[in-house]
Every structure is written in structure tokens, then in C-alpha cells.
Amino acid sequence: MHRMKHHGHPSKKELIAVSPDRSMRWNEAYQAWRKLYKDPGRTEYVFEIIDALRGNADLRGLNRFRSSERGKKLLADRPQILPTLTDLSTLETLPIESLGFTYAKFMREGEITASGLVQASEKTPLYEDCPEDLLYFVTRRRDTHDLWHVVTGYGRDLRGEAALLAFDFAQNWHWGIGFIALMAYLNAKGAADRRLLWNAFLAGRKTEWLTSAPWETMLVLPLAEVRALLNVSVAPKYDPLWSLTPSDAK
């Protein structure tokens, strides 16, 4: 089995280019984080943080997308993944071992929908007055978030979400995502939680760039095959954390 061509990670020069600058609204991000920490179910606070600290990360990501073979094809064809991911009944007709079926099961069990992220994101200006290519890039990354959960194995619980954000930061170097992952690391309950986050970050460095993955053609493939194609290290077993105690959320 041949792995997909890997497009690499940001160079040192690229990392310098996205270092924090005056356009980064750190105080706004911190205030949104405090709200998120007290009420982790309020996904809109995640998008507020991402918007406050996006800097030039999305533009840099789009340039990387445009320069990759898979990204070029996606921009040329403009497949819309959201209608497919919201049609769980059709996905449930796929083989049990497939990515599509597993995704549908994940969404059913969590009682969530792909459109839920859309609704949460629309409360921030991130998706307003956005150039066409950039809008396609950022919305596709948003809409495939739960596919990332499925292929990596990180759950929807608080530990799983934080680990996936650490994984995402390693993939995309978006400071809004990195800020949330860092705050989760600093507020971790112990060494096991910090190790989970750090290992997720390392896994993100080794995995193919999921942002440009051709998910439309992969949904029918066995999940194990998709993981092999994308060079995904499956998340280790961990104890899910579904809520914070009142003292934790102060």
C-alpha cells in the first residue's frame, strides 16, 4: 500500500512568519478561554479564540493548500463535504468497517451533527466577507473536524477534544488552536493528561496533512486503510473526562 505524498511541515522561516504580532488579540482570547473553561460545551467560545488569534495562519494554510496536489484539486473541483456528512442514513449503508459508517456511528452516539459546528462558527466574524478560496479552505477544515476525531481515535470528551486540538496545532500551526491546547496543558489534572496532549502533538507532526485529505473518496474505505494511508497513529486508551467539577471551573 502506497502512502499519500507528504507535503511536509512548516519550515523555521514559516514559523517565524506566523509568530505573535500586534494583530493577535490575546486578551480577547483569554477572556473567551475563561468562559470556555467554565462552560466547555459552548463551542462558540472556541471560534472566538480562533478568530482572535488567527493572525495570518489561515492565509498561510491556504497557500500551502494551493501548493499541494490534493489542495489544488479540491479548489478546482470544489466538492462540498457538509451535505455528505449530514446525511447519516446514507453513510450507515456503507460497510461496517468503513470510515463513513464509523463516522455516522460516532455522530449518532454523541447526538451531534456536522451542522452544529456551522451554527457555532457563525457567531464570529471569521466567515464573513471572506475571499472564495479562503472561505472554502476554512469551512472544509471546520466541517471535517469530527472526521479527525474518528481517524485519530480521540473522543468527544474534554480530554479527547483537547488532545485533538494539540494534534491540530501540530498540523496547522494556528495560534488560536494552539492557545486552547496550551491552556488545557497548563490546567491538566496530572502527568497522564499532559502526556496525552504532548503525544497528540507529536502524532500530528507525523501524520499526513488531514486538511487536504480527499475525504469524499475515503468514506467508503475501511477505517484501518484510511489510517494507514494518512499515517495516523491511533490515540492511546485514556479515561474520558466529560465534565469539570465546580472547583475546576472557577
WOURNOR-V600259 format. One record per backbone hydrogen bond with DSSP energy under -1.0 kcal/mol. NH is the residue of the N-H (numbers start at 1). CO is the residue of the C=O. If there is no record, write none. Layout:
NH,CO  NH,CO
This chain:
4,229  15,11  16,12  17,13  19,16  24,21  25,52  26,24  29,25  30,26  31,27  32,28  33,29  34,30  35,31  36,32  37,33  38,34  39,35  42,39  43,41  45,42  47,43  48,44  49,45  50,46  51,47  52,48  53,49  57,54  60,56  61,57  62,58  63,59  64,60  65,61  66,62  67,63  72,68  73,69  74,70  75,71  76,72  77,73  78,74  85,81  86,82  88,86  91,87  92,88  93,90  94,91  98,95  99,221  100,219  102,98  103,99  104,100  105,101  106,102  107,103  108,104  109,105  110,106  112,107  116,113  119,115  120,116  121,117  122,118  123,120  124,121  128,125  135,131  136,132  137,133  138,134  139,135  140,136  141,137  142,138  143,139  144,140  145,142  148,144  149,145  150,146  151,147  152,148  153,149  158,241  161,157  162,158  163,159  164,160  165,161  166,162  167,163  168,164  169,165  170,166  171,167  172,168  173,169  178,174  179,175  180,176  181,177  182,178  183,179  184,180  185,181  186,182  187,183  188,185  194,190  195,191  196,192  197,193  198,194  199,195  200,196  201,197  202,198  203,199  204,200  205,201  206,202  207,203  208,230  212,209  213,210  215,213  217,214  218,214  219,215  221,218  223,97  226,222  227,223  228,224  229,225  230,226  232,227  235,152  249,245
